[in-house]
Amino acid sequence: MELHDIWFVLIAVLWIGYFFLEGFDFGIGVLTKLLARDRVEKRVLINTIGPVWDGNEVWLLTAGGATFAAFPEWYATLFSGFYLPLLVILLCLIVRGVAFEYRAKRPEERWQTNWEHAIFWTSLIPAVMWGVAFGNITRGVKIDAHKEYVGTFWDLLNPYAILGGLVTLTLFTFHGAVFASLKTVGDIRVRARKLALGLGLVTAVLALGFLAWTQADNGDGKSLVAMIVAVLALVGAIGAIKAGREGWSFALSGITIAASVAMLFLTLFPNVMPSSLNDEWSLTVTNASSSPYTLKIMTWCAVIAAPVVMLYQGWTYWVFRKRIGTQHIADAAH
């Protein structure tokens, strides 16, 4: 296996890590409208991700940086062609971070309500748009002989990509509901479990359609295995949450996300961004990669830095592992 193949796998792993962690993060943001009945319960939900949401976004920064360094042609075509949707995602992530930090700075109801609206929308919009983006990458977009995207924004809003956006939205929200049931106590935990069951059934229908469509268009034996794992894990997650086994359900919903993302990358390889105009114009791991020397230096840096980051993030989750409920929210706190 060549270094560019290894870095393709590593970038896939980074996206799996990002969607696994930021998935429940986005889901909690959406659930502040769907699950929480009052401001106290919204604070409970926000506090479940309060210590970890910013660390989860490190995976996105690392994935973007790794793509820029390992596959500069892929990075250039992707970020120029998908400029508008990626800009919207970036703005949402910026506003979302500000909303988490500023929401409790003042006690006025209108102030807090506005920031809570911001948390909801800046969680829902990226959850949809990431699915749309990866749907287009997998399906192929209009790339010409100069490796430039020549389509329009409206070309990205095709049925396959929109279905992908609905899948990521429902899957992340289901993942978030399971996480909420795992991290809370009392009535909100019971309602989170019930909501997760309904969301899981909707997700199963949408995900099965999207993954089957992907397999039919570009799949092979390896992607079929990943698809089967994703479907079985999702069914297991629904069954586990119905049985009240939140830990197993969360692990299985995470496996669903991991297997689904792995399937998309398996259908891509050896392409990194297929051209829908001409197969010969597609970006591949070979023609889009950096020099072997660059990839070699990057590999050594990853070997040294990655374990440190993962250990630190794992320690953070361990420290903040306990459940919380409305009884832990001080009445006088704003």
Rosetta blueprint (number, residue, H / E / L):
1 M L
2 E L
3 L H
4 H H
5 D H
6 I H
7 W H
8 F H
9 V H
10 L H
11 I H
12 A H
13 V H
14 L H
15 W H
16 I H
17 G H
18 Y H
19 F H
20 F H
21 L H
22 E H
23 G H
24 F H
25 D H
26 F H
27 G H
28 I H
29 G H
30 V H
31 L H
32 T H
33 K H
34 L H
35 L L
36 A L
37 R L
38 D L
39 R H
40 V H
41 E H
42 K H
43 R H
44 V H
45 L H
46 I H
47 N H
48 T H
49 I H
50 G L
51 P L
52 V L
53 W H
54 D H
55 G H
56 N H
57 E L
58 V H
59 W H
60 L H
61 L H
62 T H
63 A H
64 G H
65 G H
66 A H
67 T H
68 F H
69 A H
70 A H
71 F L
72 P H
73 E H
74 W H
75 Y H
76 A H
77 T H
78 L H
79 F H
80 S H
81 G H
82 F L
83 Y H
84 L H
85 P H
86 L H
87 L H
88 V H
89 I H
90 L H
91 L H
92 C H
93 L H
94 I H
95 V H
96 R H
97 G H
98 V H
99 A H
100 F H
101 E H
102 Y H
103 R L
104 A L
105 K L
106 R L
107 P L
108 E L
109 E H
110 R H
111 W H
112 Q H
113 T H
114 N H
115 W H
116 E H
117 H H
118 A H
119 I H
120 F H
121 W H
122 T H
123 S H
124 L H
125 I H
126 P H
127 A H
128 V H
129 M H
130 W H
131 G H
132 V H
133 A H
134 F H
135 G H
136 N H
137 I H
138 T H
139 R H
140 G L
141 V E
142 K L
143 I E
144 D L
145 A L
146 H L
147 K L
148 E L
149 Y E
150 V L
151 G L
152 T L
153 F H
154 W H
155 D H
156 L H
157 L L
158 N L
159 P H
160 Y H
161 A H
162 I H
163 L H
164 G H
165 G H
166 L H
167 V H
168 T H
169 L H
170 T H
171 L H
172 F H
173 T H
174 F H
175 H H
176 G H
177 A H
178 V H
179 F H
180 A H
181 S H
182 L H
183 K H
184 T E
185 V L
186 G L
187 D H
188 I H
189 R H
190 V H
191 R H
192 A H
193 R H
194 K H
195 L H
196 A H
197 L H
198 G H
199 L H
200 G H
201 L H
202 V H
203 T H
204 A H
205 V H
206 L H
207 A H
208 L H
209 G H
210 F H
211 L H
212 A H
213 W H
214 T H
215 Q H
216 A H
217 D H
218 N H
219 G L
220 D L
221 G H
222 K H
223 S H
224 L H
225 V H
226 A H
227 M H
228 I H
229 V H
230 A H
231 V H
232 L H
233 A H
234 L H
235 V H
236 G H
237 A H
238 I H
239 G H
240 A H
241 I H
242 K H
243 A L
244 G L
245 R L
246 E H
247 G H
248 W H
249 S H
250 F H
251 A H
252 L H
253 S H
254 G H
255 I H
256 T H
257 I H
258 A H
259 A H
260 S H
261 V H
262 A H
263 M H
264 L H
265 F H
266 L H
267 T H
268 L H
269 F L
270 P L
271 N E
272 V E
273 M E
274 P L
275 S E
276 S L
277 L L
278 N L
279 D H
280 E H
281 W H
282 S L
283 L E
284 T E
285 V L
286 T L
287 N L
288 A L
289 S L
290 S L
291 S L
292 P H
293 Y H
294 T H
295 L H
296 K H
297 I H
298 M H
299 T H
300 W H
301 C H
302 A H
303 V H
304 I H
305 A H
306 A H
307 P H
308 V H
309 V H
310 M H
311 L H
312 Y H
313 Q H
314 G H
315 W H
316 T H
317 Y H
318 W H
319 V H
320 F L
321 R L
322 K L
323 R L
324 I E
325 G L
326 T H
327 Q H
328 H H
329 I L
330 A L
331 D L
332 A L
333 A L
334 H L
